[in-house]
Amino acid sequence: MRLSLRFVLPLMLVLAGIAYAIAPLVDQLTLRWFVRDLDMRSALIANTIQEPLQEQLAAGNKAKTVGFFRRITQDERLYAVGYCATPTSTALVSRSLPAELRCSELNRWELAGEHLLPSAQGPLHVAVKPMSSEAAPTGRLVLVHDMSFITRRSEETKRYVFYFFMGLAAVVSLITVIIAQLSWRGWMAGMQSLLRGEGLLRQPGSGAQSNLPEFKPIARDLQRLIRELESDARARDEDQITWTPESLRATLQGELRGEDVIVVSNREPYIHQRHGEQIEVQQPASGLVTALEPIMRACRGTWIAHGSGSADRDVVDRHDRVAVPPENPAYQIRRVWLTAEEEAGYYYGFANEGLWPLCHIAHVRPTFRSSDWDQYVAVNRKFAKAVVSEAKTKAPIVLVQDYHFALLPKMLREELPDATIIAFWHIPWPNPESFAICPWRDEVLAGMLGSSILGFHTQFHCNNFVDTVDRFLEARVDRESFTVSFGGKLTAVRRYPISIAWPPEVEMLQKTVPDCRSAIRQMSDLPPEHKLGIGVDRLDYTKGIMERFRAIERLLELKPEWVGRFTFVQAAAPSRSGIEEYQHHEAQVRAMALRINERFGHAGPPPILLKVEHHEPREVYEYFRAADLCFVSSLHDGMNLVAKEFIAARDDERGVLILSQFTGAARELPEALIVNPYDADQCAAALHLALTMPADEQRDRMRLMRGLVAEFNVFRWAGRMLLDAAAMRRRGRLIDKGKAAG
């Protein structure tokens, strides 16, 4: 014990010295962090008050402007706000500015960037921001923050660091003493043996513990528990690091024993189309395909989908399978063939004239017919048979995608009771009152609750689904764990915000941004410095294309200087053209684009270039990289991956994203310009702000958004679902074992 104390006391002294030695470093880091925060805060305040300040200045009432500044400086950290119209004018201020901040000196301060200014009451943070207007082109806004609070925080931080090292010294000392005692008595070896179960599992005659066979089951359970804890720790570590195709594949092999993965969706990731004697391979413009295709490349397996291409039958084998991608096959597509009657009733009818408008609440009335419902049931059963035939084991992992297969999970549960079924609903889920419109609401809910895990993009959609089940089914809903017990089976309802693959494929970014800008403008007959916006959508009434065009028209009305200087390219892939509502919508979109072009196209290039055609992913990325802004104006959307694809395409950290508040992506990307697509004036203002946004602000916003998309990528989306499925399987095995033992 005396030897331990001789070690402990010097250790505590050494750690105390370290605590004092790093105190200056802590001061520097604390100051750097707070200065950076104040830089960002100053930029945010300047952007926020720009419009109301310019209105005050235009009114010419200096007293009101000073009063406006006084209200702003009620914030305890904002020391003073001032405005200089010209270098020779007198500043309008909320209170006296420091003498060093004269209007004539502001240009020097602005060129040098943000500064720290010493004063009697403590250091001040000074930011000078341009605030030009037609009346005062050289206007400057001065923001002064009081930094005295940093000194207090720094003292607190140093005190906490000292306490931490003292606590660390005490803990290390205690552990040292305990280890020394255990080592002297040989306890460490005994405890390690016990944790490994070796002492309890010795063969008869091997020692004293051989006479305790009743401990063998306990030892086995202990070993299994240790392995599962280690597995959970590995899973958490992978979740916290970086999700890639390799880590996703490791998750399947490690957590789910490498079992086969089956994806079921209506849309196939590759379509074979015949053009004369040639067969071309196309990738459809679909957020679902964009999200799932890289997962299947990573995991390998089978993707079951409706074969809709004109040459799809020509390329499959006798089992209706084809290996994809064509250039480097990594997985199989199993195609399911539908008759014209089945497609009309299941896809165009119940799914897209019924469930789609019902869930999106986009001012289009849903239509429900009993004949469509019959076809929907029949097609779901046809896909269930395909899944059963493709399953290599009795317990596959089946990822059921979207509203086309609401009945499929229950059908699969009946045929493959040991399967892990993960159903993901890619579109919004409405409130119970809206969903009550569906005549077969109970059957749809019961079908979905055949899933092991049911995923939605946002917690809001999860809440709506649980509320709907609680309203219409005799089910037990646990709102703490967000599980639903129905028909003796438990379904976990979870939030899994979908994303895209990261990083983008190399060939998507091979063409430089300057080359893309030049090529797209030349192809569209636009001047080299012409401002360009981009929208990429299916030609669907939920995407807000009409509202987008109204915003562009309103921009040109309010800001006529953009006439002939700004063009918006709308890439609109034809969609569901067999449905009358979609035909009507396409006609409206074409008519509106023509009317706006006739109204404003006389002064130069047309304001809208409407391209109603299919675009390959590489073409879309070229438009993204060439554009100055991307406008996503969905009226209601589950996530919207176009927004994230635009961010991924901008490795130059330029470009502005205008994003509808009614998308799931808006909850993840607050650095975008968030708008209400129904408010044409607000959207027009956002377009003007995007077209005039300084390069440094574009860079700051884009960096934050790219960081989020990189971290929360599609492999993380899939990995979280698969990890939850693995944990569910482990719990199921323990429960089954307990029942067998009982």
Residue pairs with C-beta under 8 A, 6 or more apart in sequence:
1 177
3 180
4 176
4 177
4 180
7 173
7 176
8 173
8 176
8 177
11 169
11 172
11 173
11 176
12 166
12 169
12 170
12 173
15 165
15 166
15 168
15 169
15 172
16 162
16 165
16 166
16 169
18 165
19 161
19 162
19 164
19 165
19 166
20 162
22 161
23 158
23 161
23 162
26 154
26 157
26 158
26 161
27 154
27 158
30 150
30 153
30 154
30 157
31 150
31 154
34 147
34 150
34 153
35 114
35 116
35 125
38 114
38 125
38 127
38 145
38 147
39 114
39 127
40 700
41 145
42 114
42 125
42 127
42 129
42 143
42 145
43 127
43 129
43 697
43 700
45 72
45 78
45 143
46 127
46 129
46 131
46 141
46 143
47 697
49 68
49 72
49 141
50 131
52 68
53 65
53 68
53 83
53 131
53 141
54 131
54 133
56 64
56 65
56 68
57 65
57 83
57 85
57 133
57 135
57 136
57 139
58 133
58 135
62 92
65 83
65 92
66 92
66 93
66 94
69 81
69 82
69 83
69 92
69 93
69 94
70 94
70 95
72 78
72 81
72 94
73 79
73 80
73 81
73 94
73 95
76 146
77 145
77 146
77 149
78 143
78 144
78 145
78 146
79 95
79 124
79 144
79 145
79 146
80 93
80 94
80 95
80 96
80 97
80 142
80 144
81 93
81 94
81 141
81 142
81 143
81 144
82 91
82 92
82 93
82 94
82 97
82 101
82 141
82 142
82 144
83 91
83 92
83 93
83 131
83 139
83 140
83 141
83 142
84 91
84 92
84 103
84 106
84 139
84 140
84 142
85 135
85 136
85 138
85 139
86 103
86 136
86 138
86 139
87 103
87 104
87 106
87 107
87 138
88 103
88 104
89 103
90 103
91 97
91 101
91 102
91 103
91 142
97 142
97 144
98 117
98 119
98 124
98 144
100 117
101 109
101 117
101 126
101 142
101 144
103 140
106 128
106 140
106 142
107 140
109 115
109 126
109 128
110 128
110 129
110 130
110 140
114 125
114 126
114 127
115 125
115 126
116 123
116 124
116 125
116 126
116 147
117 123
117 124
117 125
117 126
117 144
118 124
121 146
121 148
122 146
122 147
122 148
122 151
123 147
123 148
123 150
124 144
124 145
124 146
124 147
125 144
125 145
125 147
126 142
126 143
126 144
127 142
127 143
127 144
127 145
128 140
128 141
128 142
128 143
129 140
129 141
129 143
130 139
130 140
130 141
131 139
131 140
131 141
132 138
132 139
133 139
179 188
181 187
182 188
182 191
190 199
193 199
194 200
195 222
195 226
196 223
197 219
197 220
197 222
197 223
199 207
199 209
200 209
200 212
200 215
200 216
200 218
200 219
201 216
201 219
201 220
202 209
202 210
203 210
204 210
209 215
228 730
231 254
231 255
232 727
234 254
235 251
235 255
235 723
235 726
238 247
238 250
238 251
238 719
239 716
239 719
239 720
239 723
241 247
242 711
243 713
243 715
243 716
243 719
244 298
244 715
245 294
245 297
245 298
245 715
246 298
247 715
247 719
248 295
248 298
248 299
248 715
248 718
248 719
248 722
249 298
249 299
249 300
251 719
251 722
251 723
251 726
252 258
252 259
252 261
252 299
252 397
252 722
255 722
255 723
255 726
256 397
256 420
256 722
256 725
256 726
256 729
259 392
259 393
259 395
259 396
259 397
260 301
260 302
260 391
260 392
260 393
260 396
260 397
261 296
261 299
261 300
261 301
261 302
261 396
261 397
261 399
262 301
262 302
262 303
262 304
262 387
262 390
262 391
262 396
262 397
262 398
262 399
263 292
263 295
263 296
263 301
263 302
263 303
263 304
263 398
263 399
263 401
264 303
264 304
264 305
264 383
264 386
264 387
264 398
264 399
264 400
264 401
264 405
264 408
265 288
265 289
265 292
265 303
265 304
265 305
265 401
265 402
265 404
265 405
266 305
266 306
266 347
266 351
266 401
266 402
266 404
266 405
267 284
267 286
267 288
267 289
267 305
267 306
268 284
268 289
268 303
268 305
268 306
268 307
268 308
268 309
268 312
268 333
268 335
269 283
269 284
269 289
269 292
269 293
269 296
269 303
269 305
269 324
269 333
270 281
270 282
270 283
270 322
270 324
270 325
270 326
270 333
271 281
271 282
271 283
271 284
271 308
271 309
271 312
272 279
272 280
272 281
272 282
272 309
272 310
272 311
272 312
272 314
272 315
272 322
273 279
273 280
273 281
273 282
273 309
273 310
273 311
274 280
274 310
274 311
274 314
279 311
279 314
279 315
281 326
282 309
282 614
282 616
283 289
283 293
283 616
283 617
284 573
284 614
285 536
285 538
285 573
285 614
285 615
285 620
286 538
287 426
287 498
287 639
287 640
287 641
287 642
288 401
288 402
288 426
290 500
290 617
290 641
290 645
291 498
291 499
291 500
291 641
291 714
291 717
292 303
292 399
292 401
292 714
294 501
294 714
294 715
295 714
295 715
295 718
296 303
296 330
296 331
297 325
297 330
297 331
298 715
299 331
299 718
300 330
300 331
301 331
301 332
302 321
302 331
302 332
302 333
302 334
302 390
303 331
303 332
303 333
303 334
304 333
304 334
304 335
304 336
304 383
304 386
304 387
304 390
305 333
305 334
305 335
305 336
306 335
306 336
306 337
306 338
306 343
306 347
307 313
307 316
307 320
307 335
307 336
307 337
312 335
313 335
313 337
315 322
316 322
316 335
319 334
320 334
320 335
320 336
320 337
321 332
321 333
321 334
321 335
322 332
322 333
322 335
323 329
323 331
323 332
323 333
324 330
324 331
324 332
324 333
334 386
334 390
336 382
336 383
336 386
338 346
338 347
338 379
338 382
341 375
342 375
342 378
342 379
342 382
344 375
344 578
345 369
345 371
345 372
345 373
345 374
345 375
345 376
346 372
346 375
346 376
346 378
346 379
346 380
346 404
347 379
347 404
348 576
348 578
348 579
349 367
349 369
349 371
349 372
349 375
349 376
350 368
350 369
350 372
350 373
350 375
350 376
351 376
351 403
351 404
352 576
352 579
353 366
353 367
353 372
353 579
353 581
354 366
354 367
354 368
354 372
354 438
355 366
355 403
355 406
355 438
355 444
356 366
356 403
356 427
356 542
357 364
357 365
357 366
357 581
358 366
358 430
358 434
358 435
358 437
358 438
359 403
359 427
359 428
359 429
359 430
359 435
360 427
360 428
360 542
360 635
360 636
360 637
361 428
361 430
361 434
361 636
362 541
362 542
362 635
362 636
363 635
364 541
364 581
366 437
366 438
368 437
368 438
368 439
368 440
373 439
373 440
376 407
377 407
380 405
380 406
380 407
380 408
380 411
380 447
381 407
381 411
383 405
383 408
384 408
384 411
384 412
384 415
387 396
387 398
387 408
387 412
387 415
387 416
388 412
388 415
388 416
391 398
391 416
391 419
394 416
394 418
394 419
395 416
395 418
395 419
395 420
396 416
396 419
396 420
397 419
397 420
397 422
397 722
397 725
398 412
398 416
398 419
398 420
398 421
398 422
399 422
399 423
399 424
399 721
400 408
400 409
400 412
400 421
400 422
400 423
400 424
400 451
401 423
401 424
401 426
402 424
402 425
402 426
402 427
403 425
403 426
403 427
405 423
406 444
406 447
406 448
407 443
407 444
407 447
408 423
408 447
408 450
409 421
409 423
409 447
409 448
409 449
409 450
409 451
409 454
410 446
410 447
410 448
410 449
410 450
411 447
411 450
412 419
412 421
412 450
413 419
413 421
413 450
413 489
414 450
419 452
420 452
420 453
420 725
420 728
420 729
421 450
421 451
421 452
421 453
422 451
422 452
422 453
422 455
422 721
422 722
422 725
423 448
423 451
423 453
423 454
423 455
424 454
424 455
424 456
424 496
424 498
424 721
425 448
425 454
425 455
425 456
425 461
425 465
425 638
426 457
426 498
426 638
426 639
427 637
427 638
428 457
428 461
428 464
428 636
428 637
428 638
429 435
429 456
429 461
429 462
429 464
429 465
429 468
430 464
431 464
431 467
431 468
432 464
432 467
432 468
432 471
432 472
435 441
435 468
436 471
436 472
438 444
441 468
441 472
442 472
442 473
445 468
445 469
445 472
445 473
446 473
446 486
446 487
448 454
448 491
449 469
449 473
449 475
449 484
449 486
449 487
449 489
449 491
450 489
450 491
451 491
452 491
452 492
452 725
452 728
453 491
453 492
453 494
453 721
453 724
453 725
453 728
454 465
454 491
454 492
454 493
454 494
455 494
455 495
455 496
455 721
456 462
456 465
456 493
456 494
456 495
456 496
456 638
457 495
457 496
457 497
457 498
457 638
457 639
457 664
458 495
458 497
458 638
458 664
458 667
459 495
461 495
461 638
462 482
462 493
462 494
462 495
465 493
466 477
466 479
466 482
466 484
466 493
469 475
469 477
469 484
469 486
470 477
473 486
475 484
475 485
475 486
476 484
476 485
476 486
477 483
477 484
477 485
478 484
478 485
481 492
482 492
482 493
482 494
483 490
483 491
483 492
483 493
484 490
484 491
484 493
485 491
492 724
492 728
494 721
494 724
496 717
496 720
496 721
497 639
497 664
497 667
497 668
497 712
497 717
498 638
498 639
498 641
498 714
498 717
499 639
499 641
499 644
499 709
499 712
499 713
499 714
499 716
499 717
500 641
500 644
500 645
500 648
500 709
500 713
500 714
501 713
501 714
501 715
502 648
502 709
502 710
502 713
502 714
502 715
503 648
503 710
504 621
504 648
504 649
507 618
508 617
508 618
508 621
508 649
509 621
509 625
509 649
509 651
511 519
511 622
511 625
513 625
513 626
513 650
513 651
513 652
513 654
516 622
516 623
516 625
516 626
517 528
517 532
517 625
517 626
518 528
519 622
519 626
520 526
520 532
520 569
520 622
520 623
520 626
520 627
521 527
521 528
521 530
521 532
521 626
524 567
524 569
524 605
524 609
525 605
526 532
526 567
526 605
527 605
530 565
530 566
530 567
530 605
531 562
531 565
531 566
531 567
531 628
531 691
532 566
532 567
532 568
532 569
532 626
532 627
532 628
533 552
533 566
533 567
533 568
533 569
533 627
533 628
533 629
533 630
533 631
533 687
533 690
534 568
534 569
534 571
534 623
534 624
534 626
534 627
534 629
534 630
534 631
534 646
535 545
535 548
535 568
535 569
535 570
535 571
535 572
535 630
535 631
535 632
535 633
536 571
536 615
536 620
536 623
536 624
536 630
536 642
536 645
537 543
537 545
537 570
537 571
537 572
537 573
537 642
538 572
538 573
538 574
538 575
539 545
539 572
539 573
539 574
539 575
539 582
539 585
539 586
539 589
539 612
540 575
540 576
540 582
540 585
541 581
541 582
541 585
541 635
542 634
542 635
542 636
542 637
543 633
543 634
543 635
543 637
544 633
544 634
544 635
544 660
544 677
545 570
545 572
545 589
545 633
546 585
546 588
546 589
546 592
547 633
547 635
547 677
547 678
547 680
547 683
548 568
548 570
548 631
548 633
548 677
548 683
549 570
549 589
549 592
549 593
549 596
549 608
550 592
550 680
550 683
551 631
551 633
551 677
551 680
551 683
551 684
551 686
551 687
552 568
552 596
552 607
552 608
552 684
552 687
553 596
553 599
553 600
553 607
553 680
554 680
554 681
554 683
554 684
555 562
555 566
555 684
555 687
555 688
556 562
556 563
556 566
556 596
556 600
556 607
557 684
558 681
558 684
558 688
559 684
559 688
562 688
562 691
563 600
563 603
563 604
563 607
564 600
564 603
564 604
564 605
565 604
566 607
566 691
567 605
567 606
567 607
567 608
567 609
568 607
568 608
568 609
568 631
569 609
569 611
569 623
569 627
570 593
570 608
570 609
570 610
570 611
571 611
571 613
571 615
571 620
571 623
572 589
572 610
572 611
572 612
573 612
573 613
573 614
573 615
574 586
574 612
574 613
574 614
575 582
576 582
577 583
577 586
586 612
589 610
589 612
590 610
590 612
593 608
593 610
596 607
596 608
597 606
597 607
597 608
600 606
600 607
601 607
615 623
620 645
621 645
621 649
624 630
624 645
624 646
624 649
624 650
624 655
625 649
625 650
625 652
627 646
627 655
628 655
628 656
628 690
628 691
629 655
629 656
629 657
629 658
629 687
629 690
629 691
630 642
630 643
630 646
630 655
630 656
630 657
630 658
631 658
631 683
631 687
632 640
632 642
632 643
632 657
632 658
632 659
632 660
632 663
632 665
633 658
633 660
633 675
633 677
633 683
634 640
634 660
634 662
634 663
634 677
635 660
635 662
635 677
635 678
636 662
637 660
637 662
637 663
637 664
637 665
638 664
639 663
639 664
639 665
640 659
640 660
640 663
640 664
640 665
641 665
643 657
643 659
643 663
643 665
643 669
643 672
644 665
644 669
644 709
646 655
646 657
647 657
647 669
647 702
647 705
647 706
647 709
648 706
648 709
650 702
650 706
653 698
653 699
653 702
653 703
653 706
654 695
654 698
654 699
654 702
655 698
655 702
656 672
656 673
656 689
656 690
656 693
656 698
656 701
657 669
657 672
657 673
657 701
657 705
658 672
658 673
658 675
658 683
658 686
658 687
658 690
659 665
659 666
659 669
659 672
659 673
659 674
659 675
660 666
660 674
660 675
660 676
660 677
661 674
661 675
661 676
662 676
662 677
665 672
666 672
666 674
668 708
668 712
669 705
669 708
671 700
671 701
671 702
671 704
671 705
672 701
672 705
673 686
673 689
673 690
675 682
675 683
675 686
676 682
676 683
677 683
